[in-house]
């Protein structure tokens, strides 16, 4: 069964500011979430339940996994900086 992937409006909006080649690479990774959101260079965010990040070059995708519903909610996509992992 495939996972449902929901991308927050703010995440899509920030991706529009990225170079087209980078945005396409990020979209490819997001499509892979439909198969398995736990693959790739991922790490659980400390202090958060079911919140993960995946590293895609210099970008980070932060997302929450809902295993019982088999769904993923992407809430932030941004270039890595010192503020990337601040509370949402």
Number of C-alpha atoms within 10 A of each C-alpha: 7 10 19 15 19 14 15 14 12 12 16 16 12 14 20 10 10 15 9 11 9 15 18 13 12 21 14 11 18 19 14 16 19 16 13 14 23 15 12 13 10 16 14 16 15 10 8 10 11 14 19 19 20 21 17 17 12 10 18 20 22 23 24 20 19 15 11 6 9 15 18 23 16 23 18 22 24 17 17 15 10 7 9 16 14 6 7 6
